[in-house]
Each structure stands twice: as structure tokens, then as C-alpha cells.
Amino acid sequence: MLRWSAPTTNADGSPLADLAGYRIYYDTLPIDPSRSRITSTGTETSDTLRGLGRGSYHFAVTAVDTSGNESAMSNEVIQVIP
């Protein structure tokens, strides 16, 4: 399970009023942007990725607004699945 904190401001510092959801990036090597999963609602701040095989995974999250603009990636975290 991945958990993150919801953003409250846009990159320019203005209040965030149009959060649509999040995109979770993951890979077994440093993150490949082509491997992602959309979490469709802006109110959820956790998700469970099922079916991942054994190995060391890198994860990062971005926020997406209603216009489709995507934030910069969060810091990557690494989790080993035994």
C-alpha cells in the first residue's frame, strides 16, 4: 500500500482548487514514466498495487488537475517485495 499527503497549493503557490487525482509511477529500475497507474479521485491519498512480482520497486506520485496538468514527481521511495 502506498500513502501520500494531498497537496494544498499549485506550483505558483496559489491555493489548489481543481485536483482531479493522482498518477502513481512505479518500476523495478529507476522509474520509467511509461509505467504508471491513475488513481481517479483527488480525495484518495493511498492505493494498493496488486500483482507485483518479487523484487525491488521504485515508486513516485504526481498530482493531476482537472485540466490534465501534472505536478512534478514526488521523491522516489523504494520497497522490496520478497
C-alpha positions as a Markdown table, in Angstrom:
| # | Residue | x | y | z |
|---|---|---|---|---|
| 1 | Met | 0.0 | 0.0 | 0.0 |
| 2 | Leu | 1.2 | 3.5 | -0.9 |
| 3 | Arg | 0.2 | 6.6 | 1.1 |
| 4 | Trp | 0.9 | 10.2 | 0.4 |
| 5 | Ser | -0.1 | 13.7 | 1.6 |
| 6 | Ala | -2.5 | 15.7 | -0.5 |
| 7 | Pro | -1.1 | 18.9 | -2.0 |
| 8 | Thr | -2.8 | 22.2 | -0.9 |
| 9 | Thr | -1.2 | 24.6 | -3.4 |
| 10 | Asn | -0.2 | 24.9 | -7.0 |
| 11 | Ala | 3.4 | 25.2 | -8.1 |
| 12 | Asp | 3.0 | 29.0 | -8.1 |
| 13 | Gly | 1.8 | 29.0 | -4.5 |
| 14 | Ser | -1.8 | 29.7 | -5.2 |
| 15 | Pro | -4.5 | 27.5 | -3.5 |
| 16 | Leu | -5.1 | 24.2 | -5.2 |
| 17 | Ala | -8.8 | 24.1 | -6.1 |
| 18 | Asp | -9.0 | 21.7 | -9.0 |
| 19 | Leu | -7.3 | 18.5 | -8.0 |
| 20 | Ala | -8.6 | 15.6 | -10.1 |
| 21 | Gly | -6.5 | 12.7 | -8.9 |
| 22 | Tyr | -3.0 | 11.2 | -8.8 |
| 23 | Arg | -0.7 | 9.2 | -11.0 |
| 24 | Ile | 1.4 | 6.6 | -9.4 |
| 25 | Tyr | 4.7 | 5.8 | -11.2 |
| 26 | Tyr | 6.5 | 2.5 | -10.5 |
| 27 | Asp | 9.2 | 0.3 | -11.9 |
| 28 | Thr | 11.8 | -2.2 | -10.9 |
| 29 | Leu | 14.6 | 0.1 | -12.0 |
| 30 | Pro | 14.6 | 3.9 | -11.7 |
| 31 | Ile | 11.2 | 5.0 | -12.7 |
| 32 | Asp | 10.1 | 4.7 | -16.3 |
| 33 | Pro | 7.4 | 7.3 | -17.0 |
| 34 | Ser | 5.6 | 4.8 | -19.3 |
| 35 | Arg | 4.7 | 2.6 | -16.3 |
| 36 | Ser | 2.0 | 4.4 | -14.3 |
| 37 | Arg | -1.4 | 3.9 | -12.8 |
| 38 | Ile | -4.1 | 6.5 | -12.5 |
| 39 | Thr | -5.9 | 6.9 | -9.1 |
| 40 | Ser | -9.0 | 8.6 | -10.3 |
| 41 | Thr | -10.2 | 10.7 | -7.4 |
| 42 | Gly | -8.5 | 13.6 | -5.7 |
| 43 | Thr | -9.7 | 12.6 | -2.3 |
| 44 | Glu | -7.9 | 9.3 | -2.0 |
| 45 | Thr | -4.3 | 9.5 | -0.6 |
| 46 | Ser | -3.5 | 5.9 | -0.7 |
| 47 | Asp | -3.6 | 3.0 | -3.2 |
| 48 | Thr | -2.7 | -0.7 | -3.3 |
| 49 | Leu | -0.9 | -2.1 | -6.3 |
| 50 | Arg | -1.5 | -5.8 | -6.6 |
| 51 | Gly | 0.2 | -8.4 | -8.7 |
| 52 | Leu | 3.7 | -7.0 | -8.5 |
| 53 | Gly | 6.3 | -9.8 | -8.7 |
| 54 | Arg | 9.2 | -10.2 | -6.3 |
| 55 | Gly | 11.9 | -7.5 | -6.5 |
| 56 | Ser | 12.9 | -4.0 | -5.6 |
| 57 | Tyr | 10.4 | -1.4 | -6.8 |
| 58 | His | 10.7 | 2.4 | -7.1 |
| 59 | Phe | 7.5 | 4.4 | -6.6 |
| 60 | Ala | 6.6 | 8.1 | -7.0 |
| 61 | Val | 3.4 | 10.1 | -7.2 |
| 62 | Thr | 2.2 | 13.1 | -9.1 |
| 63 | Ala | -1.0 | 15.2 | -8.7 |
| 64 | Val | -3.2 | 15.9 | -11.8 |
| 65 | Asp | -5.7 | 18.8 | -12.0 |
| 66 | Thr | -9.0 | 18.8 | -13.9 |
| 67 | Ser | -7.2 | 20.3 | -17.0 |
| 68 | Gly | -4.8 | 17.4 | -17.1 |
| 69 | Asn | -1.8 | 19.4 | -15.8 |
| 70 | Glu | 0.6 | 17.1 | -13.9 |
| 71 | Ser | 2.8 | 18.1 | -11.0 |
| 72 | Ala | 6.5 | 17.2 | -10.6 |
| 73 | Met | 7.1 | 13.8 | -9.3 |
| 74 | Ser | 7.4 | 13.2 | -5.5 |
| 75 | Asn | 10.6 | 11.8 | -4.1 |
| 76 | Glu | 11.0 | 8.2 | -5.1 |
| 77 | Val | 10.7 | 5.5 | -2.5 |
| 78 | Ile | 12.0 | 2.0 | -2.8 |
| 79 | Gln | 10.2 | -1.0 | -1.5 |
| 80 | Val | 11.4 | -4.6 | -1.7 |
| 81 | Ile | 8.8 | -7.3 | -2.3 |
| 82 | Pro | 10.1 | -10.6 | -1.0 |
